[in-house]
Amino acid sequence: MGAVPKTKVSRHRRGNRRQHQRLDAPTLVTCANCGQLMRAHRVCRACGMYRGRQVIVMARPTTDEE
């Protein structure tokens, strides 16, 4: 026979066991170059800078008037 619980686990005890499984919001910092919000220790998606260096060359935004 498989594992069978001896007593019922209450909602409170079950919730206490699962309380660390929640999702946390990502920590956001401002880019030193452009001021946009970005995740820490990652390349800025707006300007392509990381730790003061241009890592990704970003394409210039095109306008419909040209």
Secondary structure, 3 states (H helix, E strand, C coil): CCCCCCCCCCHHHHHHHHHHHCCCCCCEEECCCCCCEEECCCCCCCCCEECCEECCCCCCCCCCCC
